[in-house]
Amino acid sequence: MFRKNGRKHGEVYTKQDVVEYILDDVGFSSDKNLENITLLEPASGSGAFALAIINRLYKSSEKYGFNFTDSLNKNIVFVEKDKESCALLRNNINNALENLGFLNQNQNCVYNLDFLVENNFSKFDCIVGNPPYIRHENLDSKYKSFLKKNYSTFKYRADLYIPFYEESLDLLRDKGKLSFICSNRWLYNQYGQLLREKIATKFHLIKLINIEKTSPFDEEVIGYPCITTIAKSKGDKTLYFETNAKKVSLNALSFTKVLSPTCSSWQNLFLDYDINHSSLKPIIDQNFEIGIGVATGADKVFIKKESELNGIERSRVIPVIKSNSLKGENIIWDNSCLLNPYVNGNLCNLSEYPYLEEYFTENKEILKKRHIAKKNPNNWYKTIDKVKNDLLHKPKLLLPDLAGSKYLFIDNGNFYPHHNVYYITNHNLDRLKILASILMSDFVKDQLSKIGIRMNDGLPRFQSQTLKKLRIPDIDTLDKDVKNILIKAYDNKDLATISNEVDKYCTKSNIL
Ligand SMILES: C[S@@+](CC[C@H](N)C(=O)[O-])C[C@H]1O[C@@H](n2cnc3c(N)ncnc32)[C@H](O)[C@@H]1O
């Protein structure tokens, strides 16, 4: 439940400049008459927003001469589920009020409840905050069932912040505004789809500030933060700002891009180029074949270390490469071998391979339990996928499903890929090296992160959807010199040159 720093999951506090920016964005500023403006903060923590809200309300009351505490208790709602955080919040609010000269105040504005389960509030003019992020897998299963039943956007592997958005949006009054600092993952990924659709069809996304590398919080978190400001009104233009800078001065942003997010598909919106540009092509349209390695259904039986083969016929043994062999600076084979029951595309006759026969027979019960064996009882020793004879000896680019390295590797024909490794083949090794280089470029990484491919510490995940969606420079149109540079850069693992060359190509072809 607790993280290393003693805080619970979902507890990350917001820095003051972000708080002030968000309050300005929803129009809760002290130069306005805030007497009758209603405001909700649905996940208050110890009060990063609350204290700024109180100060603004007080200043406004001074300027416009209304009763500050009446407005506070009537119009402002701070919600916090956690008892201890809520006690801290009350204490902090109490101190702030005392500093302003208000002693022993009732705190009718603070609610210790679960915003997603227990709220009974009417609608608000302003909603602000930093909703809790708790990953799907860390949510309690009963709680998840409740959320599924009660929140239409809580689908797939949604994080807790998704229903927070939904509930908050539903509590916006006409013309009201909501601004949250939150993870930006929902802008791109599958679990954000229904929330995107809700916003695109029923609200106006006024502003999107994507500050992936900035830390707007009081501790380092990998949250890929963004600020979204949404109004309950009509409008289809969104001011967009993104930066990779570590520090951003929010008040000096220049919004150079305007987006029009339609329905659920916001992908491609964030790219600075047209993904359908004629100089970009999918991998499979460039004479490459893509496949996934062999699934056996019983790796414990079919995959053995070289030292454990005990005389099994060498012609039935193939070196197999697993994704964890592709995580370093070079391919490091872990001596795993596949016991191949196929000869020239047909299941072998076991009696011709007595050692293999003996070994498979010893493990017959395990092998027969597999679905594939139940479907074909006579062929109980076949692997789920056929082992393709020629694949072993072909040069192939190997792409581990879960990236673990910034480098991609080409196997010159020594290994057979295991099922969590994708491979791309082409008869021309140089062409494969060019492709490998392109796939390691910043251009590709940026495209993948923006079209919603899950990244692992900045490294792409290669899955079939990744390989289908990707649009890369058309290799046939590259100058000979550029091809040579990319081939050499692959050999030298020179990522800087690779990114530079790919960028130059994109600029020259008017893609970037
Ligand atoms: C990311 S923190 C934000 C805290 C504060 N608003 C800030 O920006 O510094 C999210 C807060 O939401 C609270 N929280 C989590 N689930 C909640 C729920 N269902 N209802 C209300 N608060 C909740 C957590 O206890 C945590 O204090």
The ligand as a MOL file (V3000), in Angstrom:
LIG
                    3D

  0  0  0     0  0            999 V3000
M  V30 BEGIN CTAB
M  V30 COUNTS 27 29 0 0 0
M  V30 BEGIN ATOM
M  V30 1 C -2.2340 13.0320 -6.3360 0
M  V30 2 S -2.7950 13.4160 -4.7160 0 CHG=1
M  V30 3 C -3.1290 15.1230 -4.8670 0
M  V30 4 C -3.0860 15.8690 -3.6080 0
M  V30 5 C -3.2640 17.3930 -3.7450 0
M  V30 6 N -4.5060 17.7290 -4.4100 0
M  V30 7 C -2.1220 18.0200 -4.4850 0
M  V30 8 O -2.2780 18.3410 -5.6530 0
M  V30 9 O -1.0410 18.1610 -3.9080 0 CHG=-1
M  V30 10 C -4.3320 12.6330 -4.7400 0
M  V30 11 C -5.0840 12.6170 -3.4300 0
M  V30 12 O -6.3460 11.9790 -3.6710 0
M  V30 13 C -6.7040 11.2260 -2.5370 0
M  V30 14 N -7.6880 10.2100 -2.9810 0
M  V30 15 C -7.4450 8.9970 -3.5230 0
M  V30 16 N -8.5870 8.3700 -3.8320 0
M  V30 17 C -9.5760 9.2190 -3.4940 0
M  V30 18 C -10.9930 9.1370 -3.5790 0
M  V30 19 N -11.5750 8.0610 -4.0930 0
M  V30 20 N -11.7200 10.1710 -3.1370 0
M  V30 21 C -11.1160 11.2660 -2.6200 0
M  V30 22 N -9.7820 11.3950 -2.5020 0
M  V30 23 C -9.0300 10.3940 -2.9400 0
M  V30 24 C -5.3850 10.6610 -2.0480 0
M  V30 25 O -5.4800 10.2990 -0.6870 0
M  V30 26 C -4.4320 11.8230 -2.3220 0
M  V30 27 O -4.3200 12.6420 -1.1880 0
M  V30 END ATOM
M  V30 BEGIN BOND
M  V30 1 1 1 2
M  V30 2 1 2 3
M  V30 3 1 2 10
M  V30 4 1 3 4
M  V30 5 1 4 5
M  V30 6 1 5 6
M  V30 7 1 5 7
M  V30 8 2 7 8
M  V30 9 1 7 9
M  V30 10 1 10 11
M  V30 11 1 11 12
M  V30 12 1 11 26
M  V30 13 1 12 13
M  V30 14 1 13 14
M  V30 15 1 13 24
M  V30 16 1 14 15
M  V30 17 1 14 23
M  V30 18 2 15 16
M  V30 19 1 16 17
M  V30 20 1 17 18
M  V30 21 2 17 23
M  V30 22 1 18 19
M  V30 23 2 18 20
M  V30 24 1 20 21
M  V30 25 2 21 22
M  V30 26 1 22 23
M  V30 27 1 24 25
M  V30 28 1 24 26
M  V30 29 1 26 27
M  V30 END BOND
M  V30 END CTAB
M  END
